[in-house]
Amino acid sequence: MEKLSYGKAICYSGYRQGQSPKTEVPTKEQIAEDLAILVKDGYRYIRMYDPNLHARRALEIIREKNLPLKCMIGIDSDPEVNNPDCPFEKQERTPEELEKNRKRNDSEIESLIALVKEFDAEVAAVSVGNENTPVWGAHMVSAERLLAHAKRLKEALDKPVTFCEGVFEWPQLKELGNYLDFISVHSYPLHYGETVDVALDMNKKHYQDIKQLFPDKQVLFTEIGWTTKPNSNMKAGQACVENQKRYITELADWLEKEQIIGFIFEAFDEPWKGSTPEKSECNWGLYYLDRTPKW
């Protein structure tokens, strides 16, 4: 399988006020507005998380308007294993509930296959999941099941197959990683309590660590970014527009110089992710909710 060629990349979820993956999805007009902004600012790859109506509409827009964009798309798995160490929720699903989730995840893989076959020219790569193995994870899926999903995607599609996971989890995923076409890494210095002064050096180290782990694989960042609102784990004063501008600018220069694909997390602020608009998770966008740039 050929390597993905370099291009500016960004994670795209276009959910606006009152919209979410569980309720209303963006209209085609709204998605067309979003993608026009991203193309104008030089992005050539977008990453989407589900083979749902939102993704379908985005792929339709890319095709209808002949946009110079390629989409990486995966599934957002439901938990197949209870995680007693999950800090976000108490997980006590019954065996029957977990089995229902497994069947749902298998169905999502088939939906992904069908969508990619329909939009072959618009899709660059596919993923078997997103952050399904960390000790804090709320959507745990075993490495064996992720490998089975990767095999199914390779069987059905002529697309590079990957799995998107944090940098610290990959040493425990050698068998899966060796089977995949490329390795997709999430690296968040701000989440790890670091400052903007050392953030890029940390990203560089993470990249080299994963390259040493998988020397024969292309390594991508599929989430890497800087929020403009803090949470309690972040160093005071670090999450702000000024630091986002510095970090993203320095990061983009390095990625271009080294020809490394890095999907910035993320394009637009998403209010549905928090109980209030001030929550950190709502404010990772490079653009505000009204689609104006933050800097």
C-alpha positions as CSV (number, residue, x, y, z in Angstrom):
1,M,0.0,0.0,0.0
2,E,1.4,3.4,-1.0
3,K,2.1,6.0,1.6
4,L,-0.3,8.9,1.9
5,S,1.3,12.0,0.4
6,Y,1.8,15.1,2.5
7,G,-0.9,17.7,2.8
8,K,-2.3,20.0,5.5
9,A,-4.8,18.0,7.5
10,I,-7.5,18.8,10.1
11,C,-10.1,16.9,12.1
12,Y,-13.6,18.0,11.0
13,S,-16.8,17.8,13.0
14,G,-19.2,20.4,11.8
15,Y,-21.8,20.3,14.7
16,R,-23.2,23.7,15.4
17,Q,-25.3,25.1,18.2
18,G,-28.1,22.6,19.0
19,Q,-26.5,19.9,16.8
20,S,-24.7,16.7,17.9
21,P,-24.0,13.1,16.7
22,K,-27.0,12.0,18.7
23,T,-29.4,14.6,17.5
24,E,-29.3,16.9,14.5
25,V,-26.5,16.9,12.0
26,P,-25.2,19.8,9.9
27,T,-27.1,20.6,6.7
28,K,-25.3,20.3,3.3
29,E,-25.3,24.1,3.1
30,Q,-23.5,24.3,6.5
31,I,-21.0,21.6,5.5
32,A,-20.3,23.3,2.2
33,E,-19.6,26.6,4.0
34,D,-17.2,24.7,6.4
35,L,-15.3,22.9,3.7
36,A,-14.9,26.0,1.6
37,I,-13.2,27.7,4.6
38,L,-10.9,24.7,5.0
39,V,-10.0,24.5,1.4
40,K,-9.3,28.3,1.3
41,D,-6.9,27.9,4.2
42,G,-5.0,25.2,2.4
43,Y,-6.2,21.9,4.0
44,R,-6.2,18.9,1.8
45,Y,-7.2,16.1,4.3
46,I,-10.1,16.0,6.7
47,R,-10.7,13.4,9.4
48,M,-14.2,12.3,10.3
49,Y,-15.2,9.8,13.1
50,D,-18.3,8.0,12.0
51,P,-19.8,6.6,8.7
52,N,-23.0,8.6,9.5
53,L,-25.1,11.2,7.7
54,H,-22.7,14.0,8.5
55,A,-19.9,12.1,6.8
56,R,-22.1,11.2,3.9
57,R,-23.0,14.8,3.3
58,A,-19.4,15.9,3.5
59,L,-18.4,13.4,0.9
60,E,-21.2,14.4,-1.3
61,I,-20.1,18.1,-1.1
62,I,-16.5,17.1,-1.9
63,R,-17.7,15.2,-5.0
64,E,-20.3,17.7,-6.2
65,K,-18.0,20.7,-5.9
66,N,-14.9,18.8,-6.9
67,L,-13.1,20.0,-3.8
68,P,-9.3,19.2,-3.5
69,L,-10.0,17.3,-0.3
70,K,-9.6,13.7,0.8
71,C,-11.3,12.2,3.8
72,M,-10.0,9.8,6.4
73,I,-12.9,8.1,8.1
74,G,-13.4,5.5,10.8
75,I,-15.9,4.2,13.3
76,D,-16.6,5.4,16.8
77,S,-16.9,2.1,18.7
78,D,-19.2,1.4,21.6
79,P,-17.5,-0.2,24.6
80,E,-17.1,-4.0,24.3
81,V,-15.3,-4.3,27.6
82,N,-16.1,-2.7,31.0
83,N,-13.3,-0.5,32.3
84,P,-13.4,-0.4,36.1
85,D,-10.7,2.4,36.0
86,C,-12.7,4.7,33.8
87,P,-12.8,8.2,35.5
88,F,-15.7,9.5,33.5
89,E,-18.4,6.9,34.4
90,K,-19.0,3.7,36.4
91,Q,-19.1,0.9,33.9
92,E,-21.1,-2.1,34.8
93,R,-22.7,-3.2,31.5
94,T,-24.1,-6.7,31.5
95,P,-22.7,-9.4,29.2
96,E,-25.8,-9.0,27.0
97,E,-25.2,-5.2,26.7
98,L,-21.6,-5.7,25.8
99,E,-22.5,-8.3,23.2
100,K,-25.1,-5.8,21.7
101,N,-22.2,-3.3,21.5
102,R,-20.0,-5.8,19.7
103,K,-22.7,-6.4,17.1
104,R,-23.3,-2.7,16.7
105,N,-19.5,-2.2,16.1
106,D,-19.5,-5.0,13.5
107,S,-22.4,-3.2,11.8
108,E,-20.6,0.1,11.8
109,I,-17.6,-1.6,10.1
110,E,-20.0,-2.8,7.4
111,S,-21.5,0.7,7.1
112,L,-18.1,2.2,6.7
113,I,-17.3,-0.3,4.0
114,A,-20.5,0.5,2.1
115,L,-19.9,4.3,2.4
116,V,-16.3,4.1,1.2
117,K,-17.2,1.9,-1.8
118,E,-19.8,4.6,-2.7
119,F,-17.3,7.4,-2.4
120,D,-14.0,5.7,-3.3
121,A,-12.4,8.7,-5.0
122,E,-13.1,11.0,-2.0
123,V,-11.7,8.7,0.7
124,A,-7.9,8.5,1.5
125,A,-7.9,6.0,4.4
126,V,-10.0,4.2,6.9
127,S,-9.7,3.5,10.7
128,V,-10.9,0.7,12.9
129,G,-11.5,3.0,15.8
130,N,-10.5,5.9,18.0
131,E,-8.8,5.8,21.5
132,N,-10.2,2.3,22.4
133,T,-7.4,1.0,24.5
134,P,-6.1,3.6,27.1
135,V,-6.4,2.9,30.8
136,W,-8.9,5.8,31.2
137,G,-10.9,4.8,28.2
138,A,-14.7,4.8,28.2
139,H,-15.0,2.9,24.9
140,M,-12.7,-0.1,25.4
141,V,-12.3,-2.6,22.6
142,S,-9.7,-5.4,22.8
143,A,-6.7,-5.4,20.5
144,E,-7.9,-8.8,19.1
145,R,-11.2,-7.2,18.1
146,L,-9.5,-4.2,16.5
147,L,-7.3,-6.6,14.5
148,A,-10.4,-8.5,13.4
149,H,-12.0,-5.2,12.2
150,A,-8.7,-4.3,10.4
151,K,-8.7,-7.6,8.6
152,R,-12.3,-7.1,7.5
153,L,-11.6,-3.6,6.1
154,K,-8.5,-4.9,4.2
155,E,-10.6,-7.8,2.9
156,A,-13.3,-5.4,1.6
157,L,-11.5,-2.2,0.6
158,D,-8.5,-1.1,-1.4
159,K,-7.7,1.6,1.1
160,P,-4.9,2.1,3.8
161,V,-6.2,0.8,7.1
162,T,-5.1,2.3,10.5
163,F,-6.2,2.7,14.1
164,C,-6.1,6.1,15.9
165,E,-4.6,5.9,19.4
166,G,-2.6,7.9,22.0
167,V,1.2,7.8,21.9
168,F,1.5,6.0,25.2
169,E,-0.8,3.1,24.2
170,W,1.1,2.0,21.0
171,P,3.8,0.0,22.8
172,Q,1.1,-2.4,23.9
173,L,-0.3,-2.7,20.4
174,K,2.6,-4.2,18.4
175,E,0.7,-7.0,16.7
176,L,-2.1,-4.6,15.6
177,G,0.4,-2.0,14.5
178,N,2.4,-4.4,12.5
179,Y,-0.7,-5.4,10.5
180,L,-1.9,-1.9,9.8
181,D,-0.8,0.2,6.8
182,F,0.2,3.2,8.8
183,I,0.3,4.2,12.5
184,S,-2.0,7.0,13.7
185,V,-0.9,8.8,16.9
186,H,-2.5,11.3,19.2
187,S,-0.1,13.7,21.0
188,Y,-1.4,16.4,23.4
189,P,1.4,18.3,25.4
190,L,-1.3,20.6,26.9
191,H,-3.1,17.5,28.3
192,Y,0.1,16.2,29.7
193,G,0.6,19.4,31.8
194,E,3.3,20.9,29.5
195,T,3.8,24.5,28.4
196,V,3.8,25.9,24.9
197,D,7.6,26.5,25.2
198,V,8.3,22.7,25.1
199,A,5.2,21.4,23.4
200,L,6.6,21.0,19.9
201,D,9.8,19.3,21.2
202,M,7.5,16.8,23.0
203,N,5.6,16.1,19.7
204,K,8.9,15.5,17.9
205,K,9.9,13.0,20.6
206,H,6.6,11.2,20.4
207,Y,7.0,10.9,16.6
208,Q,10.5,9.5,16.9
209,D,9.4,7.1,19.7
210,I,6.7,5.6,17.5
211,K,9.0,5.5,14.4
212,Q,11.4,3.4,16.5
213,L,8.6,1.2,17.5
214,F,7.4,0.7,13.9
215,P,10.4,1.6,11.7
216,D,8.8,0.3,8.5
217,K,5.5,2.1,8.9
218,Q,4.4,5.6,7.9
219,V,3.5,7.5,11.1
220,L,0.8,10.2,11.2
221,F,-0.6,12.4,13.9
222,T,-4.4,12.0,13.7
223,E,-5.0,14.3,16.7
224,I,-2.7,17.1,17.7
225,G,-3.8,20.5,18.9
226,W,-4.3,23.2,21.5
227,T,-7.5,24.4,23.2
228,T,-8.2,28.0,24.0
229,K,-10.0,27.2,27.3
230,P,-8.4,25.3,30.2
231,N,-9.3,22.4,32.4
232,S,-7.9,21.6,35.8
233,N,-5.2,19.3,34.4
234,M,-3.6,22.0,32.3
235,K,-1.0,24.5,33.6
236,A,-2.5,27.9,34.4
237,G,-2.4,30.4,31.6
238,Q,-1.4,27.9,28.9
239,A,-4.8,27.4,27.2
240,C,-5.4,30.6,25.3
241,V,-5.7,32.0,21.8
242,E,-2.2,33.4,21.9
243,N,-0.6,30.1,22.7
244,Q,-2.8,28.2,20.2
245,K,-1.5,30.6,17.5
246,R,2.1,30.1,18.5
247,Y,1.8,26.3,18.9
248,I,-0.1,25.6,15.7
249,T,2.1,27.9,13.6
250,E,5.3,26.2,14.9
251,L,3.7,22.8,14.5
252,A,2.6,23.4,10.9
253,D,6.0,24.7,9.9
254,W,7.7,21.5,11.3
255,L,5.1,19.1,9.7
256,E,5.6,20.8,6.3
257,K,9.4,20.7,6.6
258,E,9.4,17.0,7.5
259,Q,6.5,16.2,5.2
260,I,4.5,14.6,8.1
261,I,0.8,14.5,7.9
262,G,-0.8,15.9,11.1
263,F,-4.5,16.2,11.6
264,I,-5.0,19.3,13.8
265,F,-7.6,18.8,16.4
266,E,-9.8,20.5,15.4
267,A,-11.4,22.7,12.8
268,F,-14.4,24.3,14.6
269,D,-15.4,24.8,18.3
270,E,-18.2,22.3,19.3
271,P,-20.6,23.3,22.0
272,W,-22.2,19.9,22.3
273,K,-19.1,18.4,24.0
274,G,-19.6,20.2,27.3
275,S,-22.2,21.3,29.8
276,T,-21.2,24.9,29.3
277,P,-19.5,26.7,26.4
278,E,-16.5,27.4,28.6
279,K,-15.5,23.8,28.9
280,S,-12.1,22.9,27.5
281,E,-13.5,20.2,25.2
282,C,-15.7,22.7,23.4
283,N,-12.9,25.0,22.4
284,W,-10.2,23.1,20.5
285,G,-11.2,24.7,17.2
286,L,-9.0,26.9,15.1
287,Y,-12.3,28.7,14.2
288,Y,-15.0,29.9,16.6
289,L,-18.6,28.5,16.5
290,D,-19.5,31.4,14.1
291,R,-16.8,30.2,11.7
292,T,-14.5,33.2,12.2
293,P,-10.8,32.4,12.7
294,K,-9.5,32.7,16.3
295,W,-6.3,34.4,15.0
